[in-house]
């Protein structure tokens, strides 16, 4: 039997992440985003103190770049000094973004911090605040950015000790959305003999295995771009005398990235649509838990406003109006719509068109035929795009399209072509 203890598992802090491409946003938005990773760090400290955590494990990518900013390093040392005064231990591995080969300032770390090296897997004891041994912690840092070998075979559990935590910054199971650094299989971790695998690198929060052993990705502490949506934070793990861990997610990130869709089917006028979009943004803000929201809106469905929205300037004008109405203010929980995408369709009787003896009907039937046969669609599209290969400006874009050729392009092209030919016929 072991002793009960509490620890926090965090990863991928990415301190001082630059949030590129938002130079034209209001000052309140820029300020909130530039400070977001630092606020998440401060909340990590506050959570550890409030939860009476005995120690924290951080599974890599504390910094956004290998040549880490001085601001980020000073902020980290400042928070670690606070935790030292409360008797909270810190155990850290470095990952691909902040590998040990990067430049660092010559700062003195408090005595409660242990940084695992990159030469071999180390094992360090972790203690409760009262000084009693709680667990052994194992880890290895990246010495360079791209560690493509499986590190799991290097981990070997001691025979003694009440609880064993292995820290790993890597890709378990081959997640296609992240680089394949330190790749390994889930079954390797399950059979390793450790009690808890504290993972980092994948920014999506996920418990890969709840039973013994716990295998956990806490996700990053603050979303950094539109792909990293939702509430971000860390896990608080309470380990009982029986060696079983009870996990509780604790939010840290101060800013949310979200996406929402709205159908134009119920809007007859631009004002009605604008009112519906404002209400949607207001509802999302009300569900954010008081956090500012970076929001991407998608207009879809079929309706009377499709023709107006198809104009290139319409989306820009609508977005500008929404941003003006929802002007973010310093110190408030704002909703900032940074993107408005149009994926709408016309109110066309497609079933009737399918039977129609006309050029538009023939064009629509061809599109349906291509959609049902992906190989035929790719041949048809490649042939059509091939004529653009020698074009100075469009050549590269046509080559990119020929490599991907998603069916979404076929759907958009079919609808646009049918609308144009049907419109000329009606004229």
N, C-alpha and C positions, 0 to 999 in steps of 0.2 A: 504494500500500500504506500502511496505517495502522500504528499502534502498538498492541500488546495492552494492554488495561486491563480493570478490573473495576468494575462499579457495582451498586448495589442499588436496586431499584424497589419502593417501598412506597406505600400509599395508605390513606385512610380510617382514620386512627388513632383518631378520635373520643375523644380524651382526656377523662377524667372523665365518661364516659357514665353516666347515673344508674341504669340497671337498675331501672326502675319495677316496682311490684307485688310486691316480694319482702320487704316489711317484716316478715312473720311467719316468715321463714326463720331457721335457727340462725345464731349469730354467726359461725361459721367460714365459712358460705356467703356471708353479707353482706360480710364482710371480703375474701374472695377475689374476689368480683365487683367491689367498689368499687375494688380495687387492680389489677384485671386489665389495663386499658388502659395503666396506668403500667408494669406489669411487662413488657408487650409492647414498650413504648417502650425500656425498658432493654435488652431482648434484641435489639432492632434495633441499638442501639449496639454491643453485644457481638458481634453477627454481623458488622457492618461491620469491626470491628477484627480479629476472627478470620479473616475472609476476605481481609484486606488490600485492602479496597475502596478505590478512588480517590475515589469520590464516591457520594452517595445522591440519588435523585430521589424526591420525595414529591408524589403527584398529587392533592392536595386533601383537605379535611375532616380536618385535623389535630385540630381541636377539635369538640366535639359541638354547641356553640352559637355563634352569631355573637358574643354577649357572653360571651366565653370566661372560664373560671374562672382566678383567679390561681394556684391550685395547678397547673393544667395548663400555664400559661405558664411558670411557674418550673421545672417538671419538664423542659419541652422545652429551655429555655435551658441547664439543667444538663447534659443529654445532648449538646447541640450543642457545649458547651464541651469536653467529653471528646473528642468527635470532632475538634475543632479541634486539640487537643494531639497527635492522631495523624495530622494532615494530611489528614483526610477532608473533602471539600467537600459542602455541602448545597444543593440546589436545590428550591425549594418553590413550588407554586401553591396558592391557596386556592379552595375549592369553595362549594357552596350552604350547607353547615352553618357554615362559618367565613369567610364572605365578608368582604371588606375594609371593608365598611360597618359592621361590628360594633365594639363597644368593646374596646380593648386596653390593657393596662398599659404604662407607659413604661419598657420594659426594653431594655437595650442588647444587641443580638445580636452574637455573635462574628463575626470577619471572614470565616470560612469559609462563611457563610450568605448566600444570595441569594434574596430573595422577589420573584417576578415581579408586576408591577403589573397593573391592570385596564383600562388605557386602550387598550393594543394589545399584540400578540404581540411579546415581546422575544427577543433571541438573546444568549446568554452563553457564553463559552468555559469548558470544563471541563478540568482538568489532572490528569495522573497525580501521584502523590506526589513524583516526582522533578522535577516542574515542566514536563514535556513535554505539549504540547497533545494531548488525547485525543479530544475531541468538542466540538461546539457543541450547546447545549441551548436549546430554544425553549419558551415557555410564556406563558400569560395567566391571571390570577386572576379570580374573580368579584368584581365591585364591589357586587353586591346578591345576594339569595338566589336569585331566579328568573331565570336566564339561559336563555331559551327559543329563542334564535337559534342557528343553526349557526355555530360559531366556526372550523371547518376552513378556509374560504376565506381567513382572515386569516393562515394559516401559509404562509410562503414560505421555502424552503431556500436557504441561501447556496450559491454555486458552488464555493467553496473549502472546505477542512476535511476531516479524515479520516473523520468519523462524525457523524451528525445524529440527535439524540433530541428528539422532540416530546412535550411533556407536555400532557395534556388531561383535564379533569374533565367527563365527559359520558356520554350514553347512546348507544352505538353500536348501530344496528340496531333500536332501539325496544323494549328490554327492558320488558315490561309490569309487572314487579314493582318498577320504580324510576321516579321522576319523570323526565319527558322534558326534562331540562336539557341544554343544548348538544347537541341531537340531530344525528346525522350517520349516514352509511351506511358500511358496511365498505369498499366499493369506493372511496370517496373517500380513505380512509386508505391503501389499497394503492397508489393511483395518485399519491400526494402527493410521492414522491421522497425521503421520510425513511427512515432505516434502522431506527428503533425508535419506536413509539408507546407512551409510558408513560401508561396510562389510570388513571383513578380514577372513583369514584361507584358502580359496581356492586360489591356486596360479595361476589359469588361469584367465586372464582378461576377464570380462564379465559384460555387462549391462543387468540385469535381467528385468528391467522395465524402459523405457525411459520417459514415461509421469509421471504425478504426482501420487505417489511419485517416485523420482529417487531411484532405488535400484541397487547398484553398487559394484562389486568386481574389484578392480584395479589390482589384481594379485600381485605377489611379485616384488620387485624392481630389483632383479638380479636372473636369473635362476641358480639353484644350482646343477642340475644333468641332464642327458639326457632326462628325461621326461618333463623338464621345458624349452621347446624350444621357440625360437622367441624373439622378442624385449620385454623387461620388463621395467616397469616404474610406473607412477602415473597418476591421473586425475587432471586436472585444471578445477574447476567448477566456472563459472561466473554466479552469480544470479542477475537477473534484478529486477527492482522495482515491477514487476508483480509476483515475486516469482518463476519464471521459471528458471531452471538451464541449462546453455549451457556447455556441457562437451567437453574437448579436452584432448586427451592422450598425455603425455609428456614422451619420452624415458629417462631412467636413467641408466639401466644396461650397463656396459662397455664391457661385453663378451656375445656372443651368443652361444647357443647350437642348432645345426641343424642336420638334417638327410637328406640324398639324396640317390636316387637309380639310377643305371645304368644297362642297359641290355647288355649282352655280345653278342647279336645277330650280331652286326656289327663289331666285332673284330675277325680277323683270326689269329693274333699272339699276344704273350704276350706284345710286344712293342706297338702294336696298342692299346691294352687295357690300358696299363700304360699311354699312351698319352691321351686317352679319360678321364681317371680318373684325370689326372693333369689338363686338361681343365675344367672339372666339378668343381674341387676345386677352380680353378682360377675364374670361373664365380661366384661361391658362395661368394668368398672373395670380388669380385667387387660389389656385391649386399648387403654387410653387413653394409654399411654406415660408413666405416672406423673402424668398431669394429673387434677385434679378434674373431675367430670362432672355437668352439669345434665341430668337424664334425664326424658323424657316417656314413659310406658308406655301402650300400647294393648292392651287385652284384646279378642280377636276369636275367630271360630270358633263352632262349635255344641257344646254339651256339657251335662252334667247340672247344672252350677252356674249356668246362665243365669238361672233363676228367682230365685235368691238375689241374683245380681249386678244384676238389674233393679230391686231395691229401691233407693230414693234414698240411703239411709244406707250401703249396702254398700260402694260405692266409697270413700266417705270413711273408713269404718272400716278398710278394707284399706290405703288410702294411709297412714293414721295409723300402722298397725302396721309397715309397711315403713319409714317415716321413723324410727320409734323404733328399729328393729333396725339401721338404717344411719346412726345419728346421726353427722354429720360432726364431725371433730376438727381443731383448729387444727394446721397444719403437715403434715397427712396428705392423701393422694390419695383423697378421698372420692367416693362416688356419691350424689347427692341427687336423689331422685325428687320432682319438684315437681308432677307431674300424673299422674293415672291415669284413663284414659278407657275406658268400656265400650262396645264395639261388637259384642257377642256375640248369638247367636241360639239359639233352642230347638231341641231334637232332634226336629224335625217331619218326617214323611214327606210332603214337598211333592208328590211325584209322585202319591201316593195321594190327597192332598187335591185335586189338580187334577181328578181324575176323580170326586170325591165329590159326591153329590147332597145337599148340605146348605147352610145359610146360610154357614158358614165356607168351604166350597168355592166358593160363588158369589162371596164377597168376595175370595178369593184370585185367582179368574179375572179379576175386574174389575181388580185390581191389576196382573196380568200384561198385560192389554189396554192399560192406561194407560201402562205402562212401554214398550210397543212403539210407542206413538204420542205423542211429546212434545207435539205441539200439543194433542191431546185431553187429556193430563195437565194442561197449564197451564190450559185452560178449566175443567176439573173442579175443580182446586185453587183457582183464583181465585174461582170461584162459591162454594165452601165457605168460604173465608176471608173473602169479602165480607161475610158476616153479622156478623163481628167488628169491622168497620171503625168502628162507632159506640161500641164498648166503651171505657170510659175508660182502662183499663190495658193492654188487649190490642190496641187499635186500631193503635197505631204498629207493634207487632211484626207484626201481620197484614199491614200494608202492606209492611214490609220483606221478609216471606216471599213476598208476591205478586210482588215485583220480581225475586227470585232464583229461587225454586222449584227448587232442585237435585233431581236424581233420588234423591239420598240420602234426602231427606225422604219420598219415596214408598216407598222400600224399608223405612224404619223404620216408617212408618205402616201399611203393609200387614202387616208381621210382627206388630206390636203388636195390630192389630185382629183378625187371625186367631187369635192366641193368646188374646185375651180371649173371643172368641166360641166358640172350641173349648173353652176352659176351662169356660165356663158350660154348654156342651152336655154335657161329661163329668161335671160335677157332677150 
